[in-house]
Amino acid sequence: MENQQMRKMMNGAIILSAAAFIAKILSAVYRVPFQNMVGNSGFYVYQQIYPIYGIAMTVALSGFPIFLSKLVAEASTLEEQKSLLKKSFVLLSILSGVFFLGIYFSALLIANLMGDANLEPIIKTVSWLFLLIPFLAVSRGYFQGTFRMLPTAISQVGEQFVRVAVILIAAYVYTRNQWDEYQMGTVAMSSSWIAGLVACIILSVALYKQQPLKVEEQLKVSPVADRLKYKSIAKRFATEGITMCLLSALLILMQLIDSFTLYNGLIENGLNSFDAKNLKGIYDRGQPLVQLGMVVATAFSASWIPLLSQSFAQRNKKSFARAAKSLVRITATFAMAATTGMIVLMPYLNLTLFGDTDGNLVLSLYSVAILFASFIGAYNAIFQSQNKHKVALIGLLIGLGVKIVLNEWFVEHYGTLGSSGATVISLVTILMVMHMDTSKEVKESFVEKSFGWKLLFSCGVMAMLVWLEMQLIGQSTIIEENRLAAFGSTVIGGVTGIGVFLWLIIKCQLLTLREWLSLPFGKKILRKQAKWNGKN
């Protein structure tokens, strides 16, 4: 039974991973023509406001849906689930309404704090998305809590397709009609609530197509449901829910701090407005790269919460410890590989996606955030399933404080490189706080059977071989001038890295047989490896 649950959960993880991967690919790819059409300054205008959109989408896509999936998984009856979801919708409606009004009517104040009053209409445009959060979050939370990841996945991909289309149309019209950058940004940001409406329609259809409840299930009343008072649910929203949302939006919050401090800091250090916008636009390239690197790890963390919550609620300590250790080990494996590969391939990725190699060092340092942010997501999943939200919240607040304090000094001395460093140090701080409160079993998962050393060895060998391969390919100067050639190099390096890494972690038995079998493609990989070994 436990293995069936894990397999179902892992299949859910792969569905969310695939959807998130498609969405992140779209998010990264559209930036290529978008930047070419609007330039670094136009990219700056868009990215300055992006964190506000990012926070809203994190709440609607991962923050509250993950939290609600946990509550739904804990519910023992259909009646209890229905009561929980209805009251959650009401509470989220109130919260979203407050955010909408606050952002809309404070748009000029926010823009001035960012150092650019022309951003006001863009901020007002993105604020409308907050009104869609209640339905998006509750419906996705319900589906994920009942281990049905497909509606969330389809809505996520559909939403991203529409959003990208609107953004590129806005950029195209901008080049044809000679709009200024702020008018373009306003139209591009309208994609947020337009795409949100599309996601609402997709989720509504999924809810409508559900099998109707049986009569006896409709009439079934649970005594537990009567105890789900608004006060108790609101308390959990204000503690667990908000903590999960803040941690899900961790990198977005770091970017929000950058929106208020980086541009202003560059101006104070003597740069003119054009140069400061240009550097900020280059720095903001790191955001889609890090999101892309975190796709798989984030999906695993989100999908494991229902199983962890059930094991904890049933007081099955052995099952909970095994699931927690596996989550951390699998997250570490994917996150470390993604971080290493991103850094080694950065010059080619940068040229492929953005047309030049400006800011390679800044973006490479920023990519380290993939590793630590993925670990934080895994730890948060474990903490939330145990109702241990205070430590995560304390760690988050300390980390954000470190980012604010360091940004001013680091930007003054090192510019955008300093801001990347401040982000990484802040994430390490949060992780250290959370690690101190993790269980002995989770801590031991890093040293058990030399897991940590095997992972470092595998990533090190992969990095060395891919780097050597890129050096051989890079002997041709055409790579430095041709985006298509850079794309080909990226694909070759990526395929080589994945193949070498998989071979190494199988050979050194990095993951246990149970962990391999729980992965959707784990059995096929092991079978092919065994077949290859038999031939040799």
N, C-alpha and C positions, 0 to 999 in steps of 0.2 A: 504493500500500500504506500509506504513511504517513498519507494523508488518510483512508483507511478506518479505520485505527486511531484517529485523532483523532476521527472521527465516532462510532465505537463508544464511545470513552471519554466524549465529551460527552453521548451518550445516557445513559450510565451516570450522569453527573453530574446530568442532569435528573431521573432516577429517584430518586436519593438526595436531590436538592433537594426534589422533590415530597413524598417520605416525611418528610424532616426538617421541611418546611413544615407538613405536616399534624400531625406530632407537636408542633411548637412552638406551632401554633395551639391544639391541645388543652391544652398546658401553660399557655398564657396564659389561655385561656377558662375553664378549671376554677377558676382563682384568683378569678374574679369571684364565683360562688356560694360558693366555699370561704371567702373573706374575709368575705362578707356573713354567713355562718353562724357563723364563729369569731372575727371581729374582728381588729384589728391585733395584739393580744396573742397570739391563737391562731396567727396567721400567723407571728409571731416564733418561737414554739415550733417550728413546722414548719421554718421557714427556717434556724434555728440548726443543725439536723442535716442539712439538705439538702445542704451541700457534701460530706459523707461519702458520701451516696448518689450525688451528682454525679460524684465521683471514680471510684467503682466503675463507673458507667454509661459514663463517658468511656473508661475502660480497656476495657470490654466492647464498646462501640459504635464508637469511633473510634480510640483510642490504639493498642492492640495489633492490632486488625484492619487498620489502615492499615499498620503495621509488617510484619505477616505477609503482607499483600497484596504488599508490596514484595519479600519473600523468595520468595513463590510465583512472582511475575513473573520473578524472576531464575533460578528453577529451569529446567533445560533438558529434564527428562524427568518423566513421571508418577511414576516410582519415587522420584525425588529429592523431588518434592512430598510424597508420602506419608510418606517418612522424616522430612522437615522438620516436617510437621504433627503427627505422633505425638510426636516429641521436644519440640516446643513445648507440646503439651498437658500432658506430664509436668512440664515446668518451670513452667508457669503454675499447675498444680495445687499444687505446693509453695509457690509465692509467694502464691497466694490463701489457702491454708491458714494461712500465717503471719500474713497480714493479718487473717483472721477471728479467730484466737485472740487476737492482740494487741488488736484493737478490742473484742472481746467482754469479755475479762477486765480491760481498762483503762477500761471505760465510765464508772465512777464518777470516776476520775481526770480523764478528758477533760471530763466534765460540770462538775467543780469548776473546771477551768481556764477553761471558758466562763463561769463565774460563776453557774451554776445547776445544783445537784445533782439537781434533779428531772428533768433530761434523760437520766439514766442508762438507764432502760428503753427509751427511743426509740433510743439509740445501740446498745444490744444488738440491737434488732429489725433495724436496717438492716445490721448486720454479716453477717447470713446471706446477703445478696446476693453477697458475695465468693466464696462457694463455687460460684456458677454461672458465674463469669467464664471459667474455662478453656474450657468448651464454647462459650459465646457468642463469645468472641474468636477461637478457632481456626476455627470454622465460618464466621463472617463474613469473616475474613481469607482463607480459601480461596476463597469466592465472589467477593470483590472482586479478588483477585489473578488470577482467571481471567476478569475483566471481566463477571461476572454479578452485577449490583447488585440484582436484583429480590428474591432471598431476604432480603438484609439489609434492604431497604426494607419488605417485608411484615412481617418480624419486629419492626421498629422501630415501625411503626404499630400492630400488634396489641398489642405490649407497652404502648404508651402508652394505648391505649383501656382496657385492663384496669386499669392503674395509676390512671388518672383515675376510673374507676368505683369502685374500692375507696376512694379518698380521699374522694369525695363521699358515699359511703355512710357512712363513718366520721364525716364532718362532720354528716350528717343525724341519725345515732344520737346524736351528742354533744348536739345541740339538743333531742332528744326525751327522753333519759334523764339529762340534766344531768351528764354526765361532766365532769371537770375538763379543762383544756387539755392536760395531759400525758398523760392516758389517751387522749384523742382523737389526739394526736400519735403515740402508740405504735401505735395501730391504723392510722392513715393511713400511717405508714412501713412497715407490713407489706406495703403495696402494692408495695414495691420487689422483694422476693423472689418474691411471687406473680406479678407481671407478668414477672419474669425467667424463671420456669418456663414461662409461656406462650410466650415467645420461644424457649426451648429446644425446645419441642414443634414450633413452626413450622419452625425450622431443621432439626430431625430429619426432618420430612416432606420438606423440600426435598432433603436429602441422600439419602433413601430413593428418591425419584422420579428420581434421576439415571440416565442411560443407563449400563448395566453396561459395565465395561471389556472390551475385546477380550482374548482369551486371550494374544495375543502382547504386549499392553500390560501385562497382569498379570505376565507372566514376565520382562518386560524389566528388566534390572538395570543401573543406571548406576554407573560407577566413581566419579562425583562424589558419589553418595549415601553411599558408604562413608566419605567424608571429612567428612560432616556429623556430627561427634562432639558429644556433649552439651556438652563444654567450650567448643567454638567457638560453638555456638548460644547457650549461657548468657552468653558474653562479649558477643555482639551484643545479647542481651536486656538486659543490665546497662548497656549504653552507648546504642545506638541506640533500642532498645525503650522503655527507661525515659524517655529524653529525649523521644521522640515522645509518650508518654503524659502526661508532665508538661506539655508544650507544648499538647497537646490539651485538657488540664484546666486551662489557664492561668487563665481567669476563675474557675473553681471554686476554685482555690487562693487567688486573691485574696479570694473570699468566705469561704473557710475562715479566713484571717487576720482578716477582719472578725468572724467568729463568736467568735474568741478575744479580740479587742481592742475592737470598737466598743461593744458593750453594757457591758463593764467600764469603758470610757473615759467613757461617758455617766453611769454611776453615780458614778464618781470625781469628775466635774465637778458633782455636786450634784443630779442628777435622781433622782427616786424610781423604784422598780422599774417601776411601771405606765407612766410617761411614757417611760422608756428603752425598754421593750418596744414601745411604740406607735411611737416614732421609728424603731427598728430594723425594725419591720414595714413602715413606709412606704418606707424605704431599700431593702428587699429587693424592692420592686416592679421595680427596675431590671433584675434578673437575667433574668426572662423576656423583657423588652423587648429587651435586648441579644442574647439567644440568637435571638430572632425575626429581628432585623436581620442576623444573621450566617449565616442558614440557607444561602443560595445560595453565598456565598463559601467557607464551610466544606466544602460538598459538592464544589465544584470542586477545592479543595486535595486532598481525599481521593482523588478520582477520577483526578487527574493523576499521582499518584505512580507507579503501575505503568508508564505510558508514559515518564515521565522516567527511571525506573530502567532500563528496557530500552534507551533511547537511550544512557544513560551506560555501561551494561555493554557495549553494542556499539560504544562509542567513536565514536558518530555525533555529533560536536560541533555540527554545523550544526543537526541535528534537535533536539538537547537545548537549544541556545541559543534556537531559535525557540519551542519549547514553554514554556521558562522565562519568556521575555519575554511570551508570550501569557497565561500564567497570572497574572503580576503585573499586567498591564494590565487583564485582565477582572476580577480581584479588586478592583483599585482602583476600577474603574467601578461595580461593584455595591455595594461597601462605602461609598464616598463618597456615593452616591445614598441608600442606606439610612440613613446617619448624618444627612444633611441633612434628609431627610423626617421622621425620628423626632423631631428637635429642633423642627422647625416645627410638627408636629402634636401635640407632647407634651401640652398641656393637654387636648386632645380625647381622645387615647389614654388618658390617666390617668383621666379621668372615665368613659370608656367601659368600661375594664377593671376599675377599682377603686372607682368610685362617688363619687369626689371629686377635687379638684385639689391635694391636699396634696403637697408635695415636688416641684413641677414643676421648679424650678431644680436641685435635687439630681439628679433623674432625667435632665434634659437634659444635665447635665455627665457623668453616668454613661454616657449614650448615645454619647459620643465614643469610648468603648472599642470600639465596633463597628468603626470604621475601623482603629485600630492593631492590634487583635487579629486582624482579617482579614489584614492585611499580614503579621503574624507567622506566621500559618498558611500563607500562600503561600511565604514565605521558608523556613519549616521544611520544606515539601514539597520544595523545591529542594535544600536542604541534605541531607535524609535520602536523597534519590535519589543524591547524590554521596558518601554515607557521611561527611559533615561534621557530626557530631553534637556535637562538643566546643564549638564556638562557640555553638550554640543553647543548650546546657546552661549555659555560662558566663553568657550573656545572661539566661537564665531565673533563675538563682540571684541575680545582681545585682539584677534587677528585683524579685524577691520580698523581697530584703533592703531595697530602697528602700521598698517598700510597708510593711514592718514598722516601719521607722524613722520614716517620715513619718506613719503612721496615728496614733501616740501624740500627736504635736505638733499635727497638723491637726485631729484630733477635739477636742482640748482647746480650740482656738481657733475652729473653724468647725463643730463637730458633724458631722452626717452629710454635709454638703456637703464638708467636709474629707476625709472618707473617699472620696468620689467622686473628688475631685481627686488623692488619693494613688494611686488605681487607674490613672487616666489617665497620670500622670507615670511610674508604674512600667512601664506598657506602652510608652511612648515610649522609656524607657531600654533595654528589651529590644530594641526595633526598631532603635535606633541601633547597638547592639552587633552585631546581625546584619547590618545594612546595610553596615557597614564591611568585612565579609568577603564580600559578594556580588560576583559577576563584573561586569566592565565592561559587558557586554551588558545585564545586568539593570538596572544603574544608569542606563544610557543610555535605557532604555525609558520613563523618566519625562519626559525632555526631547526625545526623538526626535519630530520633527514637532510640537513644542509640545504633547505629550500632556497634561502636567500643567496647563498654562494652559487648554487646551480643557476639561478636566474641571472645573476650578474655575469657569470661566465658565458651563458647563452647569448645575452644581449651584447656582451663585449665582442665575442667572435663574430656575431652577425654584423655589428657596426664596422669592424675591421674589414671584413670581406666586401661589404657594400661600398665602403669608402675606397678600397683599392679598385673595385670595379668602376666606380665613378671617376677615379683618377685616370684610368685607362681610356674611358670614353671621353673624358674632358680634355684629352690631348688635342682633340679637334676644336679649333677656335670657333667653329660654327655654332657650338652649343651656347656660347656666351651671347650670341646675337639672335638666335632663332628660338622662338617660343615652342614651336612644334618639336624641334630637336630636344629641347629641355623636357617637354612632356614625355617623349619617348624614353629619355634617360630616367625620368622619375618612375615610369612603369617598369622598366627593366630592373632598376634598383629595388623597387618595392616587391616585385615578384621574387627576386633573388633573396631579399631579406626575409620574406615570409617563409619561403621554402627552407632556408638554412635554419631559421629559428625553430620551426616545427620539428625538423629533423633532430636538432640538438636537445629540445626539451623532452622528446620521446626517448632519445638515447640515454639521457641522464636521469630519466624517470622523475621529472619535475613535478608532475601531477599524478595523483593516485589513480588507480584503475577506475574507482567509483566516480572520480571527478571527470575523467575522460568520457565515461559512459553517460554521464549526465549532460554532457555537451551535445547539442543537436547533431553535429557532424563528427563527434568524437569516435564513434564506433567505426565509421568509414575510414577515418584517418588511421586508426590502429590496424584495421584490416589491411589497408594498402601497405602500411609499414611492415606488417608481418609477412605479406606476400613478397615484398621486395627483399626482405631478409632471407626468405626461403630460396629465392633465386640466387642469392649470393652465399 
